[in-house]
Amino acid sequence: FMGAILEKCGLAEDMLDSMGQLFGPVRGGLGYSVIIVGFILGAITGTVAAQVIAMAMISLPVMMRYRYNMKYATGVLAASGTITQLVPPSLVLVVLADQLKTPAGSADVGSMYLGAWGPSVIQIALFALYTFVLTRIKPDWLPPVPEEARTLRGWALWRTCLRGIIPCAVLIFLVLGTIMLGIATPTESGAMGAVGALVLAVIRDKGFNKIDRNIYRLGLLATLVAAAVGVFAFGSHAFRIPLAIAYLVVLWLLIRAGQLTDLRLLIVDAYQSTPRITAMVEFIL
């Protein structure tokens, strides 16, 4: 559901576009962008089908436009989708944790997620190394993005990149960090991730007005205050009051998600695609 929401609200497309602008001057830059964004989306979607479809629809036309070799373009897109099999919160890891349960003991999902990070990073590094070697062997296969196509530069480029990466990083922490730290169960973290994805979709909607933005900023401020106070006085009234304000802001944003017509249709579409993808994964497994 998280992956479907973020793909349909345009966040994945914006990340790919900004990463393409960032690595554009480098030969093979679009390939590096696909690998990095594939890793980020893999930590959100958890399913190969959702990621490959999203990446292919967004990236393949762009790579063909700039005359990337078809073999490499389709290969890197398919490979970036397989990252999802290993990057938490992969459904394969959840199934594996369930299968490893024995009368003598069991492997919890949090431990499986924690153990998968190392192999995931190594896999991404190998994909990037292959791309780098290919730029040396067959440079015409991976040309740099032309100068006239790079519309963002300097701080504007970095701001656009951070605007896409930071929300996804927060969402990844809500899902994975809470499990690894023992704060939440996989079911609870999944619920927080779904709410977080809806909040990101709301604040990116064109119907998100000035009043909504002010309320959203209030929620951010309350969250920061609660985090700062919680370090020194967790459970105190000074911690609970700003936390309650943050909860109310999240509730308001979810209500707004149901009021905005385009976003409401997007949520319905995401709900319809989620069981289809889940059924596909269950059938494959």
N, C-alpha and C positions, 0 to 999 in steps of 0.2 A: 504493500500500500504506500509506504514512504517513497519508494522508487517511482511508482506510477504518478504520485502527486508531483514530485519534483521534476519529473520528465515533462509532464503535461503543463506545468506552470512556467516552463521555460528556463528554469535554473540550470539544468544540465546543458542546454544549448548555449546559454550565456557563459558558462564555465569553459566550454570547448572553444568558443569564439575568443574569449580573453586569453586563454592559454595559447591559442594559435597566434594571436597578436604578440604575445610575450616571446614565444620561441620562433616566431616567423623568420627573423633574419638568419637563423641557424639552418643549415641543410638538414633535412629530416625533422624539422621543428614540429610539423603537424603530427608526425609519428610519436614524438615525445609527449605531445599534448594528449593524444589519445590514450597513451599508457598511463599518464598521471591521472587524467579524469576518470579513466576506467577503474583505477584503484580507489578513487574517492567514491564513485558511484557503487563500486563493489561493496564498500563498507556501509552502503545505505540500502541497496536493493536486496542483496542476499540471494538473488536468483540469476542464473546465466541468461535465461530467455529475455527477461526484462531489460538487462543491460545491453546485450548484443543488439536487440531491436532498436533501443534508444540511440546507441552509439552509431549504428549503421545509418539510420535515417538522418542523423545530424551531420556526421563526419564524412561519409563516403562521397556525397556530391561535392563537398569542398575539396577533398583530396583529388578528385577527378578534375575539378576545375583548374587546379594548379599543376596538373599533369604528373601526378604521382603514379608510379607503376601499379597496375591493377592487382598483380600478385601480392605485392607488399601491402597495399591498402586493405585488401580483404583479409590478408593474414593477420595484420596487426589488430584489426577490429575483432576478429574471432579470438585471437590470443588475449586481448584485453577483457573479453567476456569470460574466459576461463579463470581469470584472476578471482572472480566472484566465488568459485568453488572453494577457494582457500581463505580469502579475506573474511574475517568475522563481519557481520553475523550470518555466515553461510549456512544455508539450510542443511547442507551435507554434514557440517560439524554437529548440528543439532541431532540429526538422525544417528550419526556415529556415536555421540555421547549416550544416546538411548540404547544403542545396540551393545555398548560396552558394559552395561549394567549386569552385575553378577551377584550371587548371594554373599560373596565375600566383600564386595565393595562396588563402587560405581565411579564413573568419570562425569563430573558435573560440567554443564555447558560453559560456565565461566572459565574453567581450567582449559577447556578445548579452545576457546577464543584466545586466551592468553598465549597458549602454545603455538597458535597458528600465525602470530604476527611475524616471527622471524622468517619462516619459509615464505610468507607473502612478500616481505621486503626483498628477499633474495630473488624471487621470481620476477619482480618488477625490475630489479637491477639487471638481470639477465636479458630481459626484453629490451631495455634501454641500451645495453652493451651491443646486442645484435643490431639494433638500429644504427648505432655509431659505426660499427664495422662495415655495415652495408653502405653508409655514406662515403666510406673510403674506397670500397671495392667498385661500387656502381653508383657514382654520384648523380648520374642522370635519372636514376630511379626516384630520388628523394630531393627534388629541387627546393630552394628556399622560397618563401612567399615573396612575390614582387614588392618593391618599395611602395608603389602606388596603392597596394591593397592593405598596407599597414596604416590604419587610420588613427590608432592610439599610440601615444608616446609619453615617456616620462612618468610623472606622478599620476596622471590620468589613467595610464595603463595599469600601474600597480594598484590603484584604488579599485579599478574594475575587477582585477583578479582577486583582491582581498574580499570584495563584496560578495563574490561567489564562493570563495573557499571558507571564510570564517563561519557563515551560517551552517555549512555542511559539517565543519569540524565540531561545532556545538552539538549538532544533531547526532554525530557519531559518538560523542561523549555521552549523550543521554542514553544511547542504546548500549554501547559497549562498556564505557567507563563505569556506569552504575552497576553493571553485572560483575565486572572484574574487581571492583572495590567492595562488593558484597552489599551494596546499598539496596539493590532491587533484584527481583527474580527476572528471568527472561521474559515472562509474560508482562510484568510491570514495565520493564524497560521498553518493550515493544509498544505498549500503550503510550508511553512518554514520547517515543519516536514518532508515532502517528500524529499526536497532538503537535509536536514540534514541526512536522512537515506541513500541517495545516496552517500553523502560524506563519511559516515562511511563505506559503502560497498567498495568504491574506495580505501581508505587507507588500507583496509584489503586484497585487491586483491594481488595475487602473482605477477602480472605484474606491480605493483606500484614500479617504479625504484627510483634510488638515486636522480635524478633531480626532480622527482615528490615530493619526501619527503622534499627536500630543499624548494621547492615552498610552500608546505603545512606548513612547520615550519614558513616561512615568513608570511603566512596568519594568523597563530596563534599569532605571535608576533604583527602583525598589529592590530588584534582584541583586544589584551590585552592593547596596547597603546591607541586605540580608547576608550576602556572602562574606562581607567584611566583618560584620558583627558576629556571625556564626563562628568565625575562627577563634574568637575570644570568649563569647558568651552564648554558646549553642543552647537553644531551648529557653532562653530568657524572653521577656516581653519585647525587648528591643530587637530581638531576632524575629519573633513571630509576627509582629505588626507589619514590617515591610514585606515579609513573605506572604502574608494574607493579601496585601495589596497586589503583589505580583500574580497571585492566583486569580484574583478578580479581573485583572487585565487580560490574562489568558482566556478566562471565561468570556469576556467581552469580545475578544478577537474571534473566538469560535462562533459566537452568535453572529458576528458580522460575516463570517464565512458562509453562513446559511442565508444571509440577506442579499449578498452580492450575486446577481444572476449568473454571470459568467463563471464565477468560482463554484457556485452551487452545481452547475452542469459539469464542471471539471471533476468535482468530488464524486458525483454519480458515475461518471466515466471511469474514474480510478477504482471505485468500488466494484464495478462490473468487470474490469480487467484483472483485478487482484485474484478472485477465485479461479479465473481461467488459467492464469500463470501458475497458481498453487497446484491446481489439478494436473497441469502439465508436468510440474516437478515431481509430484507424487507418482504419476504414471511412469516417469523415467526411472525413479528410484525403486 
